[in-house]
């Protein structure tokens, strides 16, 4: 592996930088849109009158940024060329997402909402790979252009990390399926027209097979949003929903009967390596800002940067960033060469360590900046509160470590689940 960023990718990073300065930064400053990023960000983003949901103006702003990025050819970078993308690689996405996150808070790449001018667009990737011909014809263009999307209904109120013990079930009734159950932390459910509901259709609790994905209209009779869950970082787009005798046609099955969980797992690795790169970028931003401030701030007549008490903690964080960056790049490169499931253990290593590192870097940045760092006039408290979520939601640290141990001690194999094709 060549550790140099290719000339082509380096040129593309410069192209992205130019696009941000030309298109996104002016939009960020227009009509006081900066309120979504300065000390007012949490209040500006949150519609307290609608129960803490994202402000409609905030969501419209992100949509406009994505529209401009798509028109410029950036938003679909990771998608196949036949669908308007650039056939972006896992390595390319990792480098890009870190590059954008290092810039700090901004409309170009908002980590709290998974918004970026270079989108993951997981729904599109899943549809291209696993949708039926009818589903592809109906969904692909709308997904690619952001006109329609679906939420992911996997986690349940009584079953968090272990999705194989889900109680939501579905049984067939002629040409329809009837779904009963509940889901929680259903992100994006406040505006999604469809929810990809995982339900057991065969097998027993604990089986990886026998779970089917259903593209379920959220306006179906018996589909109800019970509450929106307030979190450490507001606004909230995480809902708890219930399904009572919800009927969907057989054609709503996504990815094959009994194979829903395996198919979603196929993309967990790709999402987690990109998210790890974003967390690394946010950590590097915190370190860079701390170094800059420590060189400028001069209490008692000398710069903070002259004190080893300031230097050494930042040295340790920078060392971890360098090591993690090498592992992320290697892992993403091997995934491109050998398939998404070939490096499952290393993806978990990258993911849990990057999320932990980001929280530590944000905490250290607050300490270096003192009272100002603790205030909302600096972005570190926002970065900490958001990335603390990823130490739980993107596969809890303990689950990621358990996964690594499974490969280390021979309880798990580096291969795609049954019924999932790689390549």
Beta strands, then each sheet from edge to edge (+ up, - down):
strand 1: 46-47
strand 2: 53-54
strand 3: 109-110
strand 4: 115-116
strand 5: 150-153
strand 6: 169-173
strand 7: 176-187
strand 8: 194-200
strand 9: 211-217
strand 10: 223-228
strand 11: 238-249
strand 12: 253-254
sheet 1: 1+ 2-
sheet 2: 3+ 4-
sheet 3: 5+ 8+ 9- 12+
sheet 4: 6+ 7- 11+ 10-
end
